[in-house]
Amino acid sequence: MQPWWREKRWGVAILLLLVTAVGSIDRQAMSIAATSIKADFGLTNTEYGAIAFAFLAAYGVGQLFAGMLVDRLGTRRALSLAVIWWSIAAILHAFARGFWGFFGARAMLGLTEGANYPAAFKAIAEWFPRSERSMATGLVTAGTGLGLIVAPPLAGVLIYYFSWHAAFIVPGVIGFVWVWWWNRRYHLPEHHPTISAAEREHAMRDRVGASEPTGARRGALRTWAYYLRYRETWGLVLARFAGDGAFYFFSVWLPLYMQSERGFSVLNVAWLVAIPFVFADIGSLTGGWAGQRLIQRGWSVDRSRKAMIWLGALGVLVAWPVSIVQDWWLALLLCSLAIASIQIKSSSLFPLATDIFPARDVATVWGMSGAAGAGGAALFQWGFGWLIDGYGYNPVFVIVSLMCIVQAMVISIMIPRIGPLRHKQA
């Protein structure tokens, strides 16, 4: 048996990790450049929160429609088109002037990045058996952390030596390079030119339903209303709405918090803020590995997923006292532990659509839940800006620490048993 790193499915996971990192760098550039942009254009925290709202609201709409688009066009083509357009959107930030310019650029970036996760999790459903999906998910979500690790020093250096404009142009160019690589390397397992018969069988072992849909196929013609007939869909949608904003809070507000409340310069923040997202990747990979090991040791998918979701949700409570501790390093450590816990939770939460729905439906269902998550996060970020302007950061950290608890409760109540809906195969 060949080493895991030479198996094609893990190569697919690495490609998905990298594109998620590219998208994360594109969106995080705004957080690092926020102080310079606010100074140049006189933006308030409320306006900055509204700009964050523009990205997340559009990101939600993008996921909602991208899910169906990915299921219709297929993973390879849909993700290629999405990355081309979000790279253009990233570059357009450099030409924005004032509040409405950034509002529009962020909205376009959010709309086009909406295809990332629906496409990634459709690829996971196509390439990985159920026992390996939490590990594959951990790799994909680690891409977000990797991007957030790379983005602060990259953007900080570009801003310091050139201008904030360069922080948007360079990541946009990187996206075009990834598209070229993706189109050379990605194939479905049943069509891959060099995959072994053993790995093809392994990859497709738990495949339910068709892989690449066509417009004539009945599954491709299903509407959102079809999926909303199922309690499991509502569980995913409501859980994502309630809890996704916690991670977005740290990625959107943490750089600004360390500058405005802890007194760090943009260049110092660029390096410091990378630390919590190292923890995020540790959480993603650890959570994915632990979820996989539990299933391999005989735990059911239902028991394993819920145990890891609750473990991560409880860990986020360490964010509660961040704004009242005296030492900056302790505040940063608590944020780091909270972000790691969010990613431990996500490594078992995000594969749920692949556990429950056929591969042909995964992008659509994931897009619906992702849209709810981004929509909830958008409202929370706007509200956080208002709270910070009026009351400071303390109430915001308290709210963030509780959001994942609510999310875990929704999953436990709305999805009593995590498993495939066999009657959906028809």
Secondary structure, 3 states (H helix, E strand, C coil): CCCHHHCHHHHHHHHHHHHHHHHHHHHHHHHHHHHHHHHHHCCCHHHHHHHHHHHHHHHHHHHHHHHHHHHHHCHHHHHHHHHHHHHHHHHHHHHCCHHHHHHHHHHHHHHHHCCHHHHHHHHHHHHCCHHHHHHHHHHHHHHHHHHHHHHHHHHHHHHHHCCCCHHHHHHHHHHHHHHHHHHHHCCCCCCCCCCCHHHHHHHCCCCCCCCCCCCCCHHHHCCHHHHCCCHHHHHHHHHHHHHCHHHHHHHHHHHHHHHHCCCCCHHHHHHHCHHHHHHHHHHHHHHHHHHHHHHHCCCCHHHHHHHHHHHHHHHHHHHCCHHHCCCHHHHHHHHHHHHHHHHHHHHHHCCHHHHHCCHHHHHHHHHHHHHHHHHHHHHHHHHHHHHHHHHCCHHHHHHHHHHHHHHHHHHHHHCCCCCCCHHHHC
